[in-house]
Amino acid sequence: MSHPSSSAGQGSGAEDAGPRYLEDLAVGQRYAGGSVAVDLQAIRTFAASFDPQPFHLDEEAARTSVFGRLVASGWHTMALTMRLLVEGELRSAWGLIGLGADELRWPRPVLPGDVLHVEWEVHEVRPSSSKPDRGTARLRIMTRNQRDEVVLSLVTTILLPRRPMV
């Protein structure tokens, strides 16, 4: 597997420099991550450790599966998505602290040789009512392959710091 490229694209209405705070986010803003190529060996290595099903490990067994060929684990796709998010445009001053994920879907399998990229959109920004130094944002995340087909989608809530009062 090749390493993800650096950030690809611009967050709508967001500066590229420095960490992001809750106040930097607005509903409708879009962000992007880099890209990553997924090779056969990476698929097998991940599956052997975390999802050892035949259609992730053995090409012959995979041919008789519902997929008809060897495919990456959905959890491998999620792990790659997380890496692309962390290395992408939305860099929180605290790091990307996830509070949960909803609506996780894998509408298409990831195949050896696919090149994945991730994008996300801010759906909600909410300051905390009990802790003035933080708030939450809900993001819709989409991971696509080189054919622009969605291979993963989810909605997540992240914790972000508020901009320090000076």
C-alpha positions in Angstrom: 0.0 0.0 0.0 1.4 3.4 -0.8 1.2 6.2 1.7 -1.5 8.7 1.5 -0.7 11.9 -0.3 -0.9 15.2 1.6 -4.1 17.1 1.6 -6.0 17.3 -1.7 -8.1 20.3 -2.1 -9.4 23.2 0.0 -11.9 23.3 2.7 -14.7 25.6 1.6 -14.3 28.8 3.7 -11.4 27.4 5.8 -7.8 28.5 6.0 -5.1 25.9 5.5 -2.8 27.2 8.2 -3.0 26.1 11.8 -5.3 23.9 13.9 -9.0 24.2 13.7 -11.3 25.2 16.5 -15.1 24.8 16.8 -15.5 28.4 15.7 -13.7 27.7 12.4 -16.4 25.3 11.3 -19.7 26.1 9.7 -22.5 23.9 8.4 -21.9 23.1 4.7 -18.1 23.4 4.8 -16.4 20.6 2.9 -12.9 19.2 3.5 -10.8 16.6 1.7 -8.0 14.2 2.5 -5.3 12.7 0.4 -5.4 9.4 -1.4 -4.2 5.9 -0.8 -3.6 3.0 -3.2 -4.7 -0.4 -1.8 -2.7 -3.3 -2.9 -3.3 -7.0 -2.6 -0.6 -7.6 0.1 -2.1 -4.8 2.3 -5.5 -6.4 2.0 -4.2 -9.8 3.0 -2.1 -8.4 5.8 -5.0 -6.5 7.4 -7.4 -9.4 7.0 -4.9 -11.9 8.5 -4.7 -9.8 11.7 -8.3 -8.4 12.0 -10.8 -10.0 9.6 -9.6 -13.5 8.5 -12.4 -14.4 6.2 -11.6 -16.4 3.0 -12.8 -13.7 0.6 -10.1 -11.3 2.1 -7.3 -13.8 2.1 -7.6 -16.4 -0.6 -8.2 -15.6 -4.3 -9.6 -19.1 -5.1 -12.0 -19.0 -2.2 -13.0 -15.4 -3.0 -14.0 -16.5 -6.5 -16.8 -18.6 -5.1 -18.0 -15.9 -2.6 -20.7 -13.3 -3.2 -17.9 -10.9 -4.3 -16.5 -13.2 -7.0 -13.0 -12.0 -6.3 -10.7 -11.1 -3.4 -11.8 -7.8 -1.7 -10.6 -5.7 1.2 -12.3 -5.9 4.6 -14.7 -3.1 5.3 -12.8 -2.5 8.5 -9.6 -2.1 6.5 -11.5 0.5 4.4 -12.5 2.2 7.7 -8.9 2.2 9.0 -7.7 3.8 5.8 -10.5 6.3 5.9 -9.4 7.3 9.5 -5.9 7.8 8.3 -7.0 10.0 5.5 -9.2 12.0 7.9 -6.3 12.5 10.3 -4.0 13.6 7.6 -6.6 15.8 5.8 -7.6 19.4 5.9 -9.6 19.4 9.2 -6.9 19.4 11.8 -8.3 20.0 15.2 -6.1 21.6 17.9 -6.9 18.4 20.0 -6.6 15.9 17.2 -9.7 14.1 15.8 -11.5 12.8 18.8 -14.4 10.7 17.7 -17.5 10.5 20.0 -19.3 8.0 17.9 -20.3 6.9 14.4 -23.7 6.4 12.9 -25.0 5.1 9.5 -21.7 3.3 8.7 -22.2 1.7 5.2 -20.0 -0.1 2.7 -22.0 0.1 -0.5 -19.2 -1.3 -2.7 -16.2 -3.5 -2.0 -12.6 -2.2 -2.2 -10.6 -4.2 -4.8 -6.8 -4.6 -5.1 -5.5 -1.6 -7.0 -8.3 0.8 -6.0 -7.2 4.3 -5.0 -9.3 5.8 -2.3 -9.9 9.4 -1.3 -12.0 10.8 1.4 -14.1 14.0 1.7 -16.4 15.2 4.5 -19.0 17.9 5.1 -19.9 19.7 8.3 -23.6 19.0 9.1 -23.8 20.5 12.6 -21.7 22.6 15.0 -22.7 22.8 18.6 -20.9 24.4 21.6 -21.1 22.5 24.8 -23.7 23.8 27.3 -21.7 22.4 30.3 -18.1 22.8 29.2 -17.2 26.2 27.7 -13.8 25.0 26.4 -15.3 22.6 23.8 -18.1 21.6 21.5 -19.1 19.0 18.9 -19.4 18.8 15.1 -21.3 16.2 13.1 -19.6 15.3 9.8 -20.8 13.2 6.9 -17.8 11.3 5.6 -17.6 9.6 2.1 -14.7 7.5 0.9 -14.6 7.0 -2.9 -12.5 5.0 -5.3 -10.8 6.2 -8.4 -14.1 5.7 -10.3 -15.8 8.1 -7.9 -17.9 5.3 -6.5 -18.7 5.5 -2.8 -17.0 2.6 -0.9 -17.7 3.8 2.6 -20.0 6.4 4.1 -20.8 7.4 7.7 -21.9 10.2 10.0 -19.6 10.9 12.9 -19.6 13.3 15.9 -16.2 14.7 16.9 -15.1 16.7 19.9 -13.3 20.1 19.2 -11.8 22.7 21.4 -13.3 26.2 21.5 -10.9 29.0 20.5 -9.1 30.2 23.7 -10.3 33.5 25.0 -7.4 36.0 25.0 
